[in-house]
Amino acid sequence: MADQRPPLPPFTEETARAKVRAAEDAWNSRDPERVSLAYTEDSEWRNRDTFLKGRAEIREFLTQKWAREQDYKLRKELWAYTGNRIAVRFEYESRDADGQWWRSYGNEQWEFDENGLMARRYASINDLKITAEERRLAL
């Protein structure tokens, strides 16, 4: 039997919100292994202009991401849900190696398998330079 990652589809408003909160908590851990376990072994991703397939590629991508995006803090919000799909809007803040702060905004479309693992994640993201004083998502 495959690993299950409750809540399972089909989603209700309550279970969709719980899924979004679990994803936010995992991503804020900045632990690539923990985050990657929420995805199917052959999960498909689009993240900006990067296309990934499978947990190993996702784990490597996240490792590099959080090495680059220091002091990362994320907030996700449920946008819509139906059946085995959830849409979220998000924003996160991080700083680069030079100390420049960024706020990144975007939308994600998620599709889950019957075990509650994410089979597809498509993210569109825009970045905005901000000052440390403009930060809204304090660690």
NUFITOR-433798 format. One line per field, with one value per residue: x, y, z of N, C-alpha, C, O in turn; residue number from 1; residue in three letters. Coordinates in steps of 0.02 Angstrom, whole numbers, plus 50000, padded with zeros to 5 digits. Layout:
<nodes>
n_c1	X	...
n_c2	Y	...
n_c3	Z	...
ca_c1	X	...
ca_c2	Y	...
ca_c3	Z	...
c_c1	X	...
c_c2	Y	...
c_c3	Z	...
o_c1	X	...
o_c2	Y	...
o_c3	Z	...
k	NUM	...
r	ala	...
</nodes>
This chain:
<nodes>
n_c1	50042	50026	50106	50005	49944	49855	49746	49637	49585	49412	49412	49346	49295	49351	49448	49528	49580	49654	49750	49819	49871	49955	50048	50102	50162	50257	50339	50389	50474	50588	50649	50705	50690	50580	50479	50479	50422	50286	50247	50210	50310	50336	50302	50252	50317	50304	50396	50408	50513	50563	50558	50516	50532	50483	50526	50664	50720	50642	50681	50818	50804	50738	50835	50936	50861	50832	50959	50994	50888	50880	50827	50694	50519	50352	50182	50028	49869	49709	49630	49540	49450	49416	49357	49499	49587	49673	49686	49799	49848	49997	50127	50296	50442	50615	50794	50935	51107	51177	51109	50995	50822	50676	50508	50402	50269	50129	50036	49974	49931	49871	49868	49808	49844	49751	49797	49825	49944	50040	50027	50044	50110	50095	50169	50160	50257	50304	50428	50477	50582	50617	50637	50716	50637	50512	50466	50340	50319	50380	50507
n_c2	49941	50111	50256	50362	50529	50616	50761	50668	50669	50662	50840	50942	51106	51121	51016	51051	51173	51126	51050	51150	51223	51126	51114	51243	51245	51142	51192	51307	51249	51231	51113	51008	50867	50833	50912	50857	50731	50747	50733	50635	50495	50517	50647	50796	50955	51131	51270	51432	51454	51327	51154	51005	50831	50708	50653	50657	50757	50864	50873	50907	51030	51107	51106	51184	51301	51347	51370	51480	51570	51648	51655	51625	51643	51595	51618	51543	51539	51473	51465	51404	51248	51080	50916	50825	50930	51082	51257	51387	51548	51635	51712	51748	51791	51827	51838	51875	51820	51938	52016	52078	52099	52010	51999	51876	51834	51732	51602	51438	51282	51131	50955	50803	50631	50478	50446	50562	50622	50744	50752	50838	51002	51165	51317	51492	51634	51794	51918	52044	52174	52223	52325	52292	52350	52348	52221	52099	51973	51921	51821
n_c3	50000	49961	50032	50130	50134	50225	50231	50121	49949	49890	49914	50045	50098	50225	50230	50122	50164	50273	50204	50134	50243	50300	50196	50195	50324	50309	50203	50266	50355	50285	50247	50134	50119	50202	50139	50010	50027	50021	49892	49745	49687	49553	49531	49443	49409	49382	49406	49401	49269	49271	49251	49328	49372	49477	49646	49681	49598	49641	49776	49761	49693	49793	49893	49834	49814	49946	49991	49919	49944	50080	50253	50227	50222	50214	50161	50131	50046	50031	49876	49787	49769	49714	49698	49672	49668	49710	49722	49759	49824	49855	49954	49982	50077	50067	50079	49977	49947	49947	50034	49992	50007	49957	49898	49849	49744	49701	49614	49633	49562	49613	49600	49662	49703	49740	49865	49929	49898	49811	49642	49537	49521	49482	49469	49462	49473	49535	49569	49687	49732	49896	50044	50202	50298	50240	50251	50283	50330	50457	50532
ca_c1	50000	50065	50100	49950	49958	49791	49681	49633	49529	49392	49419	49295	49329	49391	49508	49572	49616	49703	49803	49857	49908	50009	50099	50136	50205	50314	50385	50422	50527	50646	50678	50689	50668	50511	50434	50474	50381	50216	50238	50218	50377	50344	50267	50272	50319	50329	50410	50433	50532	50595	50514	50546	50494	50502	50549	50736	50730	50610	50724	50877	50782	50724	50899	50967	50818	50840	51028	50991	50835	50893	50774	50632	50456	50298	50111	49984	49798	49665	49595	49484	49460	49365	49381	49568	49627	49672	49723	49819	49890	50048	50181	50350	50497	50681	50848	50988	51173	51200	51069	50934	50760	50629	50442	50380	50197	50111	49979	49991	49878	49892	49826	49827	49823	49702	49829	49837	50009	50033	50052	50062	50113	50112	50176	50178	50285	50335	50471	50480	50633	50591	50686	50704	50582	50449	50447	50277	50318	50437	50522
ca_c2	50000	50173	50302	50410	50596	50648	50737	50637	50692	50729	50889	50989	51169	51109	50975	51089	51221	51087	51032	51211	51239	51077	51132	51303	51226	51103	51236	51351	51211	51234	51047	50978	50798	50836	50938	50812	50673	50762	50726	50567	50480	50543	50712	50845	51024	51190	51323	51484	51424	51263	51096	50950	50769	50661	50676	50672	50823	50913	50880	50945	51098	51140	51116	51243	51359	51374	51394	51546	51613	51645	51681	51613	51638	51587	51617	51518	51551	51434	51506	51364	51175	51037	50848	50812	50988	51141	51315	51432	51606	51636	51760	51733	51839	51798	51883	51841	51820	52007	52049	52108	52066	52000	51970	51839	51822	51686	51556	51368	51234	51067	50896	50750	50562	50453	50440	50629	50647	50791	50725	50895	51069	51215	51381	51554	51675	51859	51941	52115	52196	52261	52340	52255	52384	52333	52151	52086	51905	51914	51752
ca_c3	50000	49955	50088	50126	50160	50236	50209	50055	49907	49868	49966	50067	50116	50285	50215	50077	50207	50311	50158	50122	50305	50306	50147	50220	50379	50283	50166	50313	50388	50240	50248	50069	50126	50229	50088	49952	50043	50007	49820	49718	49662	49484	49529	49392	49433	49346	49454	49356	49205	49285	49248	49366	49374	49529	49712	49683	49567	49685	49835	49740	49679	49856	49926	49802	49826	50014	49998	49887	49974	50152	50297	50190	50260	50165	50181	50078	50057	49987	49826	49763	49772	49686	49689	49693	49650	49753	49697	49813	49811	49907	49953	50028	50080	50078	50059	49939	49978	49953	50084	49962	50023	49903	49911	49790	49743	49648	49617	49620	49551	49639	49587	49708	49689	49788	49931	49956	49877	49756	49579	49494	49551	49432	49504	49427	49527	49519	49623	49698	49780	49953	50096	50264	50334	50206	50263	50318	50354	50502	50553
c_c1	50044	50056	50041	49970	49892	49799	49682	49577	49473	49391	49354	49331	49375	49454	49555	49612	49670	49763	49848	49899	49966	50065	50137	50185	50267	50364	50421	50475	50593	50685	50659	50663	50595	50462	50425	50429	50306	50198	50245	50289	50389	50308	50296	50266	50334	50336	50445	50449	50568	50543	50550	50501	50524	50531	50622	50750	50700	50655	50787	50860	50772	50788	50934	50927	50832	50912	51032	50946	50839	50836	50705	50572	50398	50229	50070	49911	49758	49629	49532	49501	49403	49395	49450	49614	49617	49711	49738	49851	49939	50092	50234	50403	50561	50732	50901	51055	51201	51159	51006	50873	50714	50562	50421	50307	50182	50048	50005	49927	49906	49842	49853	49806	49776	49730	49845	49906	50000	50067	50075	50060	50137	50111	50196	50198	50315	50372	50473	50536	50598	50649	50669	50645	50514	50426	50382	50276	50379	50445	50498
c_c2	50062	50214	50348	50474	50631	50724	50714	50669	50640	50777	50926	51054	51158	51069	51010	51140	51185	51068	51092	51228	51190	51093	51193	51286	51188	51148	51283	51315	51216	51168	51011	50906	50796	50858	50888	50751	50684	50750	50653	50558	50510	50611	50758	50915	51072	51243	51378	51452	51358	51208	51038	50889	50724	50691	50695	50741	50878	50926	50921	51018	51137	51153	51178	51306	51389	51391	51466	51594	51606	51677	51678	51608	51642	51591	51593	51530	51509	51482	51469	51290	51140	50967	50837	50870	51045	51196	51361	51494	51607	51697	51735	51787	51801	51851	51842	51848	51890	52047	52083	52067	52064	51977	51939	51822	51770	51646	51487	51329	51166	51013	50838	50682	50540	50446	50508	50656	50691	50762	50779	50959	51117	51283	51436	51604	51739	51883	52017	52129	52236	52277	52298	52284	52368	52261	52147	52019	51892	51841	51739
c_c3	50000	50019	50077	50160	50169	50244	50136	50014	49907	49927	49981	50082	50176	50269	50167	50117	50248	50267	50144	50183	50314	50257	50170	50276	50355	50247	50213	50355	50350	50241	50183	50074	50150	50175	50032	49965	50032	49934	49799	49693	49593	49476	49476	49421	49377	49399	49416	49289	49213	49286	49281	49362	49429	49592	49714	49654	49611	49746	49818	49726	49744	49896	49899	49816	49894	50031	49971	49924	50050	50191	50264	50237	50210	50199	50121	50097	50007	49940	49803	49771	49738	49679	49717	49677	49700	49718	49757	49784	49868	49901	50000	50024	50094	50060	50023	49975	49987	50004	50057	49980	49962	49931	49845	49797	49690	49662	49602	49607	49570	49618	49627	49683	49744	49858	49962	49942	49816	49694	49531	49534	49498	49467	49457	49481	49499	49581	49626	49749	49834	50000	50157	50302	50302	50217	50302	50352	50399	50522	50623
o_c1	50094	50007	50028	50008	49873	49853	49722	49527	49485	49373	49313	49393	49432	49508	49616	49672	49725	49820	49909	49958	50020	50124	50199	50242	50322	50424	50480	50516	50646	50746	50603	50619	50554	50410	50369	50402	50267	50140	50281	50324	50446	50288	50357	50217	50372	50288	50505	50404	50601	50491	50607	50441	50582	50556	50640	50788	50729	50666	50806	50897	50795	50794	50959	50956	50842	50924	51069	50963	50806	50802	50664	50576	50397	50220	50078	49894	49773	49600	49478	49559	49348	49451	49461	49675	49563	49763	49695	49878	49925	50094	50220	50408	50561	50716	50910	51059	51244	51174	50969	50873	50714	50559	50422	50285	50217	50013	50052	49876	49959	49782	49913	49756	49762	49692	49876	49926	49958	50127	50119	50016	50192	50059	50242	50160	50348	50352	50472	50537	50556	50702	50614	50607	50462	50372	50370	50237	50424	50396	50506
o_c2	50066	50208	50370	50474	50672	50748	50737	50692	50582	50759	50938	51057	51182	51087	51001	51148	51211	51069	51086	51245	51210	51086	51195	51308	51201	51144	51299	51347	51206	51167	50987	50887	50761	50827	50878	50723	50637	50756	50615	50606	50528	50629	50760	50932	51057	51259	51373	51425	51334	51214	51022	50894	50705	50748	50745	50780	50932	50984	50965	51063	51194	51204	51219	51359	51449	51425	51507	51652	51564	51722	51723	51572	51687	51570	51620	51532	51510	51531	51498	51272	51167	50960	50840	50861	51056	51182	51372	51494	51583	51730	51704	51823	51751	51902	51783	51880	51902	52106	52114	52006	52110	51942	51971	51798	51764	51655	51478	51342	51145	51024	50824	50675	50577	50441	50511	50707	50677	50750	50768	50971	51110	51305	51429	51614	51739	51870	52051	52099	52279	52247	52271	52248	52375	52242	52186	52007	51855	51804	51684
o_c3	50036	50055	50021	50209	50127	50262	50095	50042	49921	49983	49937	50078	50176	50292	50171	50105	50257	50290	50142	50176	50334	50274	50165	50277	50379	50260	50201	50387	50378	50235	50176	50035	50121	50165	50008	49917	50034	49915	49831	49678	49577	49420	49465	49453	49331	49434	49399	49256	49166	49318	49263	49350	49425	49592	49746	49684	49618	49764	49857	49745	49750	49929	49937	49829	49900	50081	49998	49935	50080	50166	50272	50287	50168	50256	50066	50156	49947	49962	49799	49780	49732	49656	49778	49672	49728	49688	49799	49729	49922	49849	50051	49974	50130	50029	50036	50028	50030	50016	50096	49969	49921	49981	49793	49850	49640	49712	49563	49638	49545	49617	49626	49648	49791	49906	50015	49969	49773	49693	49489	49575	49472	49491	49417	49529	49447	49637	49575	49802	49820	49996	50162	50334	50336	50194	50349	50398	50380	50529	50648
k	1	2	3	4	5	6	7	8	9	10	11	12	13	14	15	16	17	18	19	20	21	22	23	24	25	26	27	28	29	30	31	32	33	34	35	36	37	38	39	40	41	42	43	44	45	46	47	48	49	50	51	52	53	54	55	56	57	58	59	60	61	62	63	64	65	66	67	68	69	70	71	72	73	74	75	76	77	78	79	80	81	82	83	84	85	86	87	88	89	90	91	92	93	94	95	96	97	98	99	100	101	102	103	104	105	106	107	108	109	110	111	112	113	114	115	116	117	118	119	120	121	122	123	124	125	126	127	128	129	130	131	132	133	134	135	136	137	138	139
r	met	ala	asp	gln	arg	pro	pro	leu	pro	pro	phe	thr	glu	glu	thr	ala	arg	ala	lys	val	arg	ala	ala	glu	asp	ala	trp	asn	ser	arg	asp	pro	glu	arg	val	ser	leu	ala	tyr	thr	glu	asp	ser	glu	trp	arg	asn	arg	asp	thr	phe	leu	lys	gly	arg	ala	glu	ile	arg	glu	phe	leu	thr	gln	lys	trp	ala	arg	glu	gln	asp	tyr	lys	leu	arg	lys	glu	leu	trp	ala	tyr	thr	gly	asn	arg	ile	ala	val	arg	phe	glu	tyr	glu	ser	arg	asp	ala	asp	gly	gln	trp	trp	arg	ser	tyr	gly	asn	glu	gln	trp	glu	phe	asp	glu	asn	gly	leu	met	ala	arg	arg	tyr	ala	ser	ile	asn	asp	leu	lys	ile	thr	ala	glu	glu	arg	arg	leu	ala	leu
</nodes>
